[in-house]
Amino acid sequence: MYSAAELREAPRLAAEKALAIYKVDETTVVKTSDPARLAEGKTMEFVRERTSIPVPKLYNMYVDKDLDRSEEH
């Protein structure tokens, strides 16, 4: 898990303010969103497991109740 402070220091990959996607190291990208969006990750796993469509591998999905989603990153 990465802290809010670590994410603030990571390069943001999306130009859009609505997308919070950060490159935290050479092989890891973190996307933060509203907890209701966990369904997006579940859908990615479903597609990856049941089709030949290339989908990035998810390593973890969780809700961080301590992360203040109202703060600017």
Order of alpha helices (4+ residues) and beta strands (2+ residues): alpha-beta-beta-alpha
